[in-house]
Amino acid sequence: MRLLRFLQLLTEGHHSDLQNFLREQKHANGVVNQKSFDFISYVAQMLAIFEKQYINCYTCSLGMQLIETLIEMVQGPC
């Protein structure tokens, strides 16, 4: 949960440079950078696994943190 909160705080306030950094980085010809990691897809997969297997009254705070982190990562400028 602390790592997710940290990632949320990095991108909070529509910090577009960090939001773009956390997305998959592709070159102009469509080739993915070897050091790139798509955090948004990873967090979305974590949320899907959480919803299918781990959801109960004791883990609701983790689910809420996953959702809040995902929202901040994909949210563009107002």
A tleap script that builds the chain and sets N, CA, C and O, in Angstrom:
source leaprc.protein.ff14SB
mol = sequence {
  NMET ARG LEU LEU ARG PHE LEU GLN LEU LEU
  THR GLU GLY HIE HIE SER ASP LEU GLN ASN
  PHE LEU ARG GLU GLN LYS HIE ALA ASN GLY
  VAL VAL ASN GLN LYS SER PHE ASP PHE ILE
  SER TYR VAL ALA GLN MET LEU ALA ILE PHE
  GLU LYS GLN TYR ILE ASN CYS TYR THR CYS
  SER LEU GLY MET GLN LEU ILE GLU THR LEU
  ILE GLU MET VAL GLN GLY PRO CCYS
}
set mol.1.N position { 0.818 -1.186 0.000 }
set mol.1.CA position { 0.000 0.000 0.000 }
set mol.1.C position { 0.865 1.254 0.000 }
set mol.1.O position { 0.487 2.266 -0.591 }
set mol.2.N position { 2.016 1.200 0.653 }
set mol.2.CA position { 2.879 2.383 0.695 }
set mol.2.C position { 3.446 2.705 -0.681 }
set mol.2.O position { 3.551 3.873 -1.057 }
set mol.3.N position { 3.807 1.678 -1.423 }
set mol.3.CA position { 4.328 1.898 -2.775 }
set mol.3.C position { 3.252 2.492 -3.682 }
set mol.3.O position { 3.531 3.402 -4.462 }
set mol.4.N position { 2.037 1.986 -3.583 }
set mol.4.CA position { 0.948 2.523 -4.381 }
set mol.4.C position { 0.669 3.974 -4.009 }
set mol.4.O position { 0.428 4.806 -4.883 }
set mol.5.N position { 0.701 4.276 -2.725 }
set mol.5.CA position { 0.476 5.661 -2.277 }
set mol.5.C position { 1.589 6.570 -2.789 }
set mol.5.O position { 1.331 7.706 -3.187 }
set mol.6.N position { 2.827 6.074 -2.781 }
set mol.6.CA position { 3.957 6.846 -3.297 }
set mol.6.C position { 3.777 7.142 -4.784 }
set mol.6.O position { 3.995 8.271 -5.223 }
set mol.7.N position { 3.380 6.130 -5.559 }
set mol.7.CA position { 3.141 6.344 -6.987 }
set mol.7.C position { 1.991 7.318 -7.208 }
set mol.7.O position { 2.030 8.132 -8.131 }
set mol.8.N position { 0.982 7.236 -6.374 }
set mol.8.CA position { -0.147 8.169 -6.476 }
set mol.8.C position { 0.325 9.593 -6.218 }
set mol.8.O position { -0.053 10.508 -6.951 }
set mol.9.N position { 1.135 9.795 -5.200 }
set mol.9.CA position { 1.621 11.132 -4.874 }
set mol.9.C position { 2.544 11.685 -5.954 }
set mol.9.O position { 2.571 12.895 -6.181 }
set mol.10.N position { 3.308 10.808 -6.628 }
set mol.10.CA position { 4.173 11.268 -7.708 }
set mol.10.C position { 3.374 11.880 -8.855 }
set mol.10.O position { 3.813 12.851 -9.471 }
set mol.11.N position { 2.219 11.321 -9.138 }
set mol.11.CA position { 1.449 11.773 -10.297 }
set mol.11.C position { 0.287 12.685 -9.910 }
set mol.11.O position { -0.453 13.139 -10.783 }
set mol.12.N position { 0.120 12.954 -8.640 }
set mol.12.CA position { -0.987 13.783 -8.191 }
set mol.12.C position { -0.812 15.210 -8.675 }
set mol.12.O position { 0.313 15.679 -8.849 }
set mol.13.N position { -1.903 15.891 -8.890 }
set mol.13.CA position { -1.837 17.263 -9.362 }
set mol.13.C position { -1.548 17.349 -10.846 }
set mol.13.O position { -1.056 18.370 -11.327 }
set mol.14.N position { -1.847 16.289 -11.573 }
set mol.14.CA position { -1.689 16.248 -13.034 }
set mol.14.C position { -0.249 16.523 -13.448 }
set mol.14.O position { -0.005 17.285 -14.385 }
set mol.15.N position { 0.690 15.917 -12.767 }
set mol.15.CA position { 2.105 16.062 -13.114 }
set mol.15.C position { 2.372 15.240 -14.369 }
set mol.15.O position { 2.694 14.054 -14.293 }
set mol.16.N position { 2.235 15.882 -15.518 }
set mol.16.CA position { 2.247 15.158 -16.795 }
set mol.16.C position { 3.587 14.501 -17.096 }
set mol.16.O position { 3.611 13.442 -17.724 }
set mol.17.N position { 4.705 15.090 -16.670 }
set mol.17.CA position { 6.000 14.469 -16.939 }
set mol.17.C position { 6.111 13.101 -16.268 }
set mol.17.O position { 6.554 12.134 -16.887 }
set mol.18.N position { 5.706 13.026 -15.001 }
set mol.18.CA position { 5.774 11.746 -14.301 }
set mol.18.C position { 4.703 10.773 -14.792 }
set mol.18.O position { 4.940 9.566 -14.840 }
set mol.19.N position { 3.524 11.291 -15.159 }
set mol.19.CA position { 2.493 10.412 -15.703 }
set mol.19.C position { 2.972 9.785 -17.007 }
set mol.19.O position { 2.770 8.591 -17.228 }
set mol.20.N position { 3.599 10.569 -17.865 }
set mol.20.CA position { 4.117 10.032 -19.119 }
set mol.20.C position { 5.265 9.065 -18.884 }
set mol.20.O position { 5.426 8.100 -19.632 }
set mol.21.N position { 6.069 9.315 -17.847 }
set mol.21.CA position { 7.174 8.415 -17.540 }
set mol.21.C position { 6.668 7.049 -17.085 }
set mol.21.O position { 7.278 6.029 -17.406 }
set mol.22.N position { 5.566 7.015 -16.343 }
set mol.22.CA position { 5.030 5.756 -15.847 }
set mol.22.C position { 4.284 4.970 -16.921 }
set mol.22.O position { 4.005 3.786 -16.734 }
set mol.23.N position { 3.960 5.604 -18.032 }
set mol.23.CA position { 3.341 4.884 -19.141 }
set mol.23.C position { 4.411 4.158 -19.934 }
set mol.23.O position { 5.602 4.438 -19.797 }
set mol.24.N position { 3.973 3.223 -20.766 }
set mol.24.CA position { 4.915 2.508 -21.627 }
set mol.24.C position { 5.536 3.487 -22.613 }
set mol.24.O position { 4.828 4.258 -23.260 }
set mol.25.N position { 6.852 3.454 -22.725 }
set mol.25.CA position { 7.551 4.412 -23.568 }
set mol.25.C position { 7.905 3.762 -24.907 }
set mol.25.O position { 8.650 2.784 -24.963 }
set mol.26.N position { 7.356 4.324 -25.976 }
set mol.26.CA position { 7.584 3.799 -27.315 }
set mol.26.C position { 8.343 4.827 -28.143 }
set mol.26.O position { 8.207 6.035 -27.944 }
set mol.27.N position { 9.142 4.323 -29.074 }
set mol.27.CA position { 9.839 5.191 -30.012 }
set mol.27.C position { 8.889 5.562 -31.145 }
set mol.27.O position { 7.770 5.055 -31.214 }
set mol.28.N position { 9.330 6.432 -32.017 }
set mol.28.CA position { 8.493 6.914 -33.116 }
set mol.28.C position { 8.048 5.782 -34.045 }
set mol.28.O position { 6.960 5.838 -34.618 }
set mol.29.N position { 8.882 4.766 -34.192 }
set mol.29.CA position { 8.528 3.653 -35.085 }
set mol.29.C position { 7.696 2.577 -34.397 }
set mol.29.O position { 7.424 1.537 -34.997 }
set mol.30.N position { 7.287 2.804 -33.154 }
set mol.30.CA position { 6.419 1.870 -32.437 }
set mol.30.C position { 7.141 0.817 -31.621 }
set mol.30.O position { 6.496 -0.006 -30.973 }
set mol.31.N position { 8.473 0.825 -31.639 }
set mol.31.CA position { 9.254 -0.142 -30.872 }
set mol.31.C position { 9.288 0.300 -29.416 }
set mol.31.O position { 9.529 1.470 -29.119 }
set mol.32.N position { 9.043 -0.647 -28.509 }
set mol.32.CA position { 9.032 -0.340 -27.076 }
set mol.32.C position { 10.455 -0.272 -26.555 }
set mol.32.O position { 11.282 -1.124 -26.878 }
set mol.33.N position { 10.739 0.735 -25.755 }
set mol.33.CA position { 12.034 0.888 -25.111 }
set mol.33.C position { 12.281 -0.319 -24.201 }
set mol.33.O position { 11.370 -0.752 -23.494 }
set mol.34.N position { 13.486 -0.858 -24.210 }
set mol.34.CA position { 13.806 -2.053 -23.426 }
set mol.34.C position { 13.702 -1.813 -21.926 }
set mol.34.O position { 13.405 -2.743 -21.176 }
set mol.35.N position { 13.938 -0.595 -21.479 }
set mol.35.CA position { 13.885 -0.283 -20.051 }
set mol.35.C position { 12.519 0.205 -19.616 }
set mol.35.O position { 12.341 0.608 -18.467 }
set mol.36.N position { 11.557 0.174 -20.512 }
set mol.36.CA position { 10.222 0.681 -20.221 }
set mol.36.C position { 9.383 -0.373 -19.498 }
set mol.36.O position { 9.509 -1.572 -19.748 }
set mol.37.N position { 8.533 0.102 -18.604 }
set mol.37.CA position { 7.594 -0.765 -17.898 }
set mol.37.C position { 6.282 -0.015 -17.790 }
set mol.37.O position { 6.256 1.119 -17.312 }
set mol.38.N position { 5.211 -0.618 -18.218 }
set mol.38.CA position { 3.911 0.052 -18.230 }
set mol.38.C position { 3.230 -0.131 -16.866 }
set mol.38.O position { 2.556 -1.134 -16.632 }
set mol.39.N position { 3.412 0.848 -15.972 }
set mol.39.CA position { 2.860 0.768 -14.626 }
set mol.39.C position { 1.339 0.780 -14.621 }
set mol.39.O position { 0.711 0.144 -13.776 }
set mol.40.N position { 0.751 1.503 -15.565 }
set mol.40.CA position { -0.704 1.616 -15.584 }
set mol.40.C position { -1.340 0.258 -15.859 }
set mol.40.O position { -2.300 -0.123 -15.189 }
set mol.41.N position { -0.818 -0.468 -16.830 }
set mol.41.CA position { -1.346 -1.810 -17.113 }
set mol.41.C position { -1.108 -2.752 -15.939 }
set mol.41.O position { -1.953 -3.589 -15.621 }
set mol.42.N position { 0.054 -2.606 -15.296 }
set mol.42.CA position { 0.376 -3.463 -14.159 }
set mol.42.C position { -0.588 -3.222 -12.992 }
set mol.42.O position { -1.069 -4.177 -12.382 }
set mol.43.N position { -0.871 -1.960 -12.679 }
set mol.43.CA position { -1.794 -1.655 -11.586 }
set mol.43.C position { -3.209 -2.113 -11.940 }
set mol.43.O position { -3.941 -2.581 -11.068 }
set mol.44.N position { -3.600 -1.983 -13.206 }
set mol.44.CA position { -4.917 -2.451 -13.639 }
set mol.44.C position { -5.020 -3.972 -13.491 }
set mol.44.O position { -6.068 -4.481 -13.092 }
set mol.45.N position { -3.952 -4.696 -13.805 }
set mol.45.CA position { -3.949 -6.150 -13.613 }
set mol.45.C position { -4.018 -6.501 -12.130 }
set mol.45.O position { -4.701 -7.450 -11.746 }
set mol.46.N position { -3.310 -5.735 -11.294 }
set mol.46.CA position { -3.374 -5.969 -9.850 }
set mol.46.C position { -4.795 -5.777 -9.330 }
set mol.46.O position { -5.257 -6.537 -8.480 }
set mol.47.N position { -5.485 -4.762 -9.842 }
set mol.47.CA position { -6.860 -4.496 -9.428 }
set mol.47.C position { -7.780 -5.633 -9.861 }
set mol.47.O position { -8.663 -6.032 -9.103 }
set mol.48.N position { -7.585 -6.157 -11.064 }
set mol.48.CA position { -8.412 -7.266 -11.546 }
set mol.48.C position { -8.194 -8.519 -10.698 }
set mol.48.O position { -9.156 -9.208 -10.359 }
set mol.49.N position { -6.966 -8.813 -10.359 }
set mol.49.CA position { -6.669 -9.975 -9.509 }
set mol.49.C position { -7.265 -9.775 -8.125 }
set mol.49.O position { -7.831 -10.704 -7.549 }
set mol.50.N position { -7.141 -8.566 -7.590 }
set mol.50.CA position { -7.696 -8.257 -6.276 }
set mol.50.C position { -9.199 -8.477 -6.263 }
set mol.50.O position { -9.732 -9.080 -5.331 }
set mol.51.N position { -9.892 -7.988 -7.301 }
set mol.51.CA position { -11.349 -8.114 -7.361 }
set mol.51.C position { -11.796 -9.570 -7.441 }
set mol.51.O position { -12.842 -9.925 -6.898 }
set mol.52.N position { -11.023 -10.408 -8.105 }
set mol.52.CA position { -11.418 -11.807 -8.297 }
set mol.52.C position { -11.109 -12.684 -7.082 }
set mol.52.O position { -11.854 -13.619 -6.787 }
set mol.53.N position { -10.011 -12.384 -6.373 }
set mol.53.CA position { -9.543 -13.342 -5.372 }
set mol.53.C position { -9.491 -12.830 -3.946 }
set mol.53.O position { -9.749 -13.590 -3.013 }
set mol.54.N position { -9.166 -11.573 -3.755 }
set mol.54.CA position { -8.805 -11.137 -2.411 }
set mol.54.C position { -9.781 -10.173 -1.762 }
set mol.54.O position { -9.514 -9.694 -0.660 }
set mol.55.N position { -10.883 -9.876 -2.391 }
set mol.55.CA position { -11.770 -8.848 -1.845 }
set mol.55.C position { -12.552 -9.396 -0.643 }
set mol.55.O position { -13.223 -10.425 -0.731 }
set mol.56.N position { -12.445 -8.691 0.458 }
set mol.56.CA position { -13.233 -8.966 1.658 }
set mol.56.C position { -13.219 -7.716 2.532 }
set mol.56.O position { -12.615 -6.709 2.162 }
set mol.57.N position { -13.862 -7.771 3.657 }
set mol.57.CA position { -13.996 -6.564 4.481 }
set mol.57.C position { -12.663 -6.106 5.074 }
set mol.57.O position { -12.551 -4.959 5.507 }
set mol.58.N position { -11.654 -6.972 5.104 }
set mol.58.CA position { -10.372 -6.609 5.688 }
set mol.58.C position { -9.418 -5.984 4.679 }
set mol.58.O position { -8.435 -5.355 5.070 }
set mol.59.N position { -9.691 -6.146 3.397 }
set mol.59.CA position { -8.775 -5.655 2.366 }
set mol.59.C position { -9.357 -4.508 1.546 }
set mol.59.O position { -8.825 -4.183 0.485 }
set mol.60.N position { -10.414 -3.903 2.006 }
set mol.60.CA position { -11.040 -2.803 1.260 }
set mol.60.C position { -10.101 -1.616 1.098 }
set mol.60.O position { -10.131 -0.951 0.062 }
set mol.61.N position { -9.272 -1.335 2.093 }
set mol.61.CA position { -8.361 -0.196 1.989 }
set mol.61.C position { -7.338 -0.411 0.871 }
set mol.61.O position { -6.962 0.544 0.192 }
set mol.62.N position { -6.883 -1.646 0.672 }
set mol.62.CA position { -5.968 -1.940 -0.431 }
set mol.62.C position { -6.660 -1.727 -1.771 }
set mol.62.O position { -6.064 -1.164 -2.689 }
set mol.63.N position { -7.887 -2.163 -1.894 }
set mol.63.CA position { -8.643 -1.967 -3.127 }
set mol.63.C position { -8.860 -0.499 -3.430 }
set mol.63.O position { -8.737 -0.077 -4.579 }
set mol.64.N position { -9.178 0.278 -2.417 }
set mol.64.CA position { -9.372 1.718 -2.608 }
set mol.64.C position { -8.067 2.390 -3.031 }
set mol.64.O position { -8.071 3.293 -3.868 }
set mol.65.N position { -6.949 1.948 -2.448 }
set mol.65.CA position { -5.653 2.529 -2.825 }
set mol.65.C position { -5.299 2.169 -4.261 }
set mol.65.O position { -4.744 2.999 -4.981 }
set mol.66.N position { -5.607 0.952 -4.692 }
set mol.66.CA position { -5.377 0.563 -6.090 }
set mol.66.C position { -6.175 1.449 -7.034 }
set mol.66.O position { -5.650 1.913 -8.046 }
set mol.67.N position { -7.427 1.683 -6.710 }
set mol.67.CA position { -8.285 2.507 -7.563 }
set mol.67.C position { -7.793 3.951 -7.589 }
set mol.67.O position { -7.721 4.554 -8.660 }
set mol.68.N position { -7.455 4.514 -6.435 }
set mol.68.CA position { -6.993 5.896 -6.375 }
set mol.68.C position { -5.678 6.079 -7.133 }
set mol.68.O position { -5.494 7.088 -7.814 }
set mol.69.N position { -4.768 5.119 -7.021 }
set mol.69.CA position { -3.508 5.192 -7.743 }
set mol.69.C position { -3.736 5.130 -9.245 }
set mol.69.O position { -3.148 5.906 -9.999 }
set mol.70.N position { -4.577 4.221 -9.675 }
set mol.70.CA position { -4.874 4.081 -11.098 }
set mol.70.C position { -5.514 5.344 -11.658 }
set mol.70.O position { -5.182 5.767 -12.765 }
set mol.71.N position { -6.418 5.943 -10.913 }
set mol.71.CA position { -7.065 7.178 -11.367 }
set mol.71.C position { -6.046 8.294 -11.546 }
set mol.71.O position { -6.064 8.994 -12.558 }
set mol.72.N position { -5.164 8.464 -10.578 }
set mol.72.CA position { -4.167 9.538 -10.679 }
set mol.72.C position { -3.196 9.303 -11.827 }
set mol.72.O position { -2.732 10.259 -12.448 }
set mol.73.N position { -2.881 8.035 -12.120 }
set mol.73.CA position { -1.944 7.753 -13.202 }
set mol.73.C position { -2.513 8.055 -14.571 }
set mol.73.O position { -1.789 8.525 -15.449 }
set mol.74.N position { -3.791 7.796 -14.773 }
set mol.74.CA position { -4.364 7.964 -16.107 }
set mol.74.C position { -5.045 9.314 -16.293 }
set mol.74.O position { -5.361 9.693 -17.420 }
set mol.75.N position { -5.273 10.037 -15.215 }
set mol.75.CA position { -5.994 11.295 -15.288 }
set mol.75.C position { -5.123 12.337 -15.983 }
set mol.75.O position { -3.980 12.574 -15.592 }
set mol.76.N position { -5.673 12.938 -16.995 }
set mol.76.CA position { -4.960 13.973 -17.726 }
set mol.76.C position { -5.231 15.342 -17.145 }
set mol.76.O position { -5.909 15.471 -16.125 }
set mol.77.N position { -4.704 16.358 -17.790 }
set mol.77.CA position { -4.944 17.718 -17.291 }
set mol.77.C position { -6.411 18.102 -17.433 }
set mol.77.O position { -7.098 17.647 -18.347 }
set mol.78.N position { -6.880 18.942 -16.520 }
set mol.78.CA position { -8.272 19.380 -16.536 }
set mol.78.C position { -8.528 20.318 -17.692 }
set mol.78.O position { -9.652 20.791 -17.867 }
savepdb mol mol.pdb
quit
